């Protein structure tokens, strides 16, 4: 089995443009020291390299209204001035891993999910966690499709965060995504929809940030739980 497989090819649920979701890490663990040996999923435009899409604003197809998009710089600065809410630009270096995945995809290096024997895939995943949206927002793809993908993968433990939780139909994602909240005042709204919440704040509660010598995302169950919220330091 190859290191990666295509989970989805089709229109973005956000704007209808062509996107692809690719899982990597099956044969070779991620080198991300914070997440550890998690399987990664990359949600990218299928027709535009991710680092170019980010520059042109075409990343909206996979990132939607995320405040950390480069195209949202004016709004980030406005919030910082009005509310004292400081936010960095997206921490994902799209010219690195997402670009490599995009290029491998266009070289035909990945098989489609339906072409993989389900038992072999479940064995390859083992007890590793699956990160839904290492880059890109899970809500760019229908919740029904994600649930079907997770079923085929043997329902692995997951982490996932969405900035699109205010959109219509967001409740369908509450079982496998946390709501990425930009403001503390967003938390009660997200909770009313049934989401657990993730907030970028001053006092982190993330074990992988607080005790990196002891925890990675792959060994910490906080974001995979059914209860509880998390605060990340600005990253």
C-alpha positions in Angstrom: 0.0 0.0 0.0 1.2 3.5 -0.9 1.9 6.1 1.8 -1.2 8.0 0.8 -4.7 7.5 -0.7 -7.3 9.8 -2.2 -10.3 10.0 0.1 -12.4 12.4 -2.0 -12.4 14.2 -5.3 -15.2 16.5 -6.3 -16.8 19.9 -5.6 -16.1 21.9 -2.5 -19.2 22.2 -0.2 -18.1 25.8 0.4 -18.0 27.2 -3.2 -18.4 24.3 -5.6 -14.8 24.5 -7.0 -12.8 21.2 -7.5 -11.0 19.9 -4.5 -9.4 16.7 -3.3 -8.8 15.2 0.1 -5.7 13.0 0.5 -4.7 10.8 3.5 -1.0 10.4 4.1 1.2 8.6 6.6 0.1 5.0 6.0 3.7 3.8 5.3 5.7 6.6 6.8 4.8 8.5 10.0 4.5 12.2 9.9 7.5 14.2 10.9 5.4 16.8 12.8 6.7 16.7 16.3 3.6 18.2 17.9 1.1 15.8 16.3 3.3 12.8 16.4 2.5 9.6 14.5 -0.9 10.7 13.3 -2.4 10.1 9.9 -2.8 13.4 8.1 -5.5 14.5 5.7 -4.9 17.3 3.2 -7.9 19.1 1.7 -6.7 21.2 -1.2 -7.8 22.6 -4.6 -7.2 19.8 -7.1 -6.5 22.3 -9.9 -4.4 24.9 -8.2 -1.2 24.3 -6.1 -2.0 25.2 -2.5 0.7 27.8 -2.1 -0.7 29.6 -5.2 -4.3 29.2 -4.1 -3.4 30.8 -0.8 -1.8 33.8 -2.6 -4.7 34.4 -4.9 -7.5 33.8 -2.4 -8.6 30.6 -4.1 -7.9 28.8 -0.8 -11.5 29.9 0.1 -12.6 26.6 -1.5 -11.0 24.6 1.3 -10.5 27.1 4.1 -13.8 29.1 3.9 -14.1 31.9 6.4 -11.0 31.0 8.5 -9.6 34.2 10.0 -6.1 33.0 9.6 -6.2 32.9 5.8 -3.7 35.4 4.3 -6.7 37.0 2.5 -8.3 37.8 5.8 -5.4 40.0 6.9 -7.5 43.2 6.9 -10.1 41.7 9.2 -7.5 40.2 11.5 -5.9 43.7 11.9 -9.4 45.3 12.4 -10.2 42.8 15.2 -6.8 43.3 16.8 -7.4 47.1 16.9 -11.1 46.9 18.0 -11.0 43.9 20.4 -7.4 43.4 21.2 -7.5 40.0 19.6 -4.2 39.2 18.0 -4.1 36.5 15.4 -1.2 35.2 13.3 -1.5 34.3 9.7 -2.1 30.6 9.0 0.8 28.5 10.4 0.6 25.9 7.6 3.5 26.4 5.2 1.6 25.5 2.0 4.7 25.4 -0.1 6.0 22.5 1.9 3.8 19.4 2.8 0.6 20.5 1.0 2.6 21.3 -2.1 4.3 18.0 -2.0 1.0 16.2 -1.7 -0.5 18.2 -4.6 2.5 17.4 -6.8 2.4 13.7 -5.9 -1.4 13.7 -6.6 -0.8 15.1 -10.1 2.0 12.5 -10.7 -0.6 9.8 -10.1 1.1 8.5 -6.9 -2.1 7.9 -4.9 -4.8 5.2 -5.2 -8.4 5.9 -4.5 -10.0 4.8 -1.3 -12.4 2.4 -3.0 -9.5 0.6 -4.7 -7.9 -0.3 -1.3 -9.0 -3.5 0.4 -10.8 -2.4 3.5 -9.2 -5.0 5.8 -5.7 -4.0 4.6 -6.5 -0.4 5.2 -7.7 -1.0 8.7 -4.6 -3.0 9.5 -2.4 -0.2 8.1 -4.1 2.4 10.2 -3.9 0.3 13.4 -4.4 2.4 16.5 -3.1 5.6 15.0 -5.3 8.7 15.2 -6.5 10.4 12.1 -6.2 14.2 11.8 -9.2 15.5 9.7 -7.9 18.6 8.0 -4.2 18.9 8.5 -4.7 21.6 6.0 -8.1 22.7 4.8 -11.5 22.7 6.6 -13.4 19.4 7.1 -16.6 21.2 6.2 -15.4 21.6 2.6 -16.6 18.0 2.3 -20.1 16.7 3.2 -20.4 15.2 6.6 -22.0 12.1 5.1 -18.9 11.6 3.0 -16.6 11.9 6.0 -18.7 9.4 8.0 -18.5 7.0 5.1 -14.7 7.5 4.9 -14.3 6.9 8.6 -16.5 3.8 8.5 -14.3 2.4 5.7 -11.2 3.2 7.7 -12.6 1.3 10.7 -13.7 4.3 12.7 -10.2 5.4 13.9 -9.8 8.0 16.7 -9.8 11.4 15.2 -9.1 15.1 15.7 -10.7 17.8 13.6 -11.5 21.5 13.8 -13.8 23.6 11.7 -14.1 27.4 11.3 -17.3 26.9 9.3 -19.4 25.9 12.4 -21.7 28.9 11.9 -22.8 27.6 8.4 -26.0 25.8 7.8 -25.8 22.1 8.4 -22.8 22.4 10.7 -24.4 20.2 13.4 -23.8 17.2 11.3 -20.0 17.5 12.0 -20.2 17.7 15.8 -19.3 14.0 16.3 -15.9 14.4 14.7 -15.1 18.1 14.7 -14.5 20.8 17.3 -15.6 24.4 16.6 -12.6 26.7 16.0 -13.7 29.8 17.8 -12.0 33.2 17.2 -13.5 34.9 20.3 -14.5 33.7 23.7 -18.0 35.0 23.0 -18.2 32.4 20.2 -18.0 29.5 22.7 -21.6 29.6 24.0 -22.9 29.8 20.4 -20.9 26.8 19.3 -21.9 24.8 22.4 -25.6 25.5 21.7 -25.0 23.8 18.3 -23.5 20.8 20.1 -19.8 21.5 19.4 -16.9 21.1 21.7 -14.7 24.2 21.2 -11.1 25.1 20.4 -9.9 28.6 21.0 -6.7 30.4 20.4 -6.0 32.2 23.7 -3.3 33.3 26.1 -3.5 30.3 28.5 -3.1 27.1 26.7 -4.7 23.9 28.0 -3.3 21.7 25.2 -1.1 19.0 26.8 1.0 18.8 23.6 1.9 22.5 24.0 2.2 22.5 27.8 4.2 19.3 28.1 5.7 18.5 24.7 8.2 16.2 26.3 5.4 13.9 27.5 2.6 14.4 25.0 1.9 14.6 21.3 -1.6 14.9 19.7 -1.3 11.2 18.8 -1.0 10.3 22.5 -3.4 12.9 24.0 -7.1 12.1 23.9 -8.3 15.6 24.8 -9.5 16.6 21.3 -10.8 13.1 20.5 -13.0 13.0 23.6 -16.8 13.6 23.7 -16.6 16.3 26.4 -14.3 19.2 27.2 -12.8 22.1 25.3 -9.3 23.2 24.5 -7.3 26.4 24.4 -4.3 26.7 22.2 -1.6 29.3 22.4 -1.3 31.5 19.3 0.4 29.3 16.7 
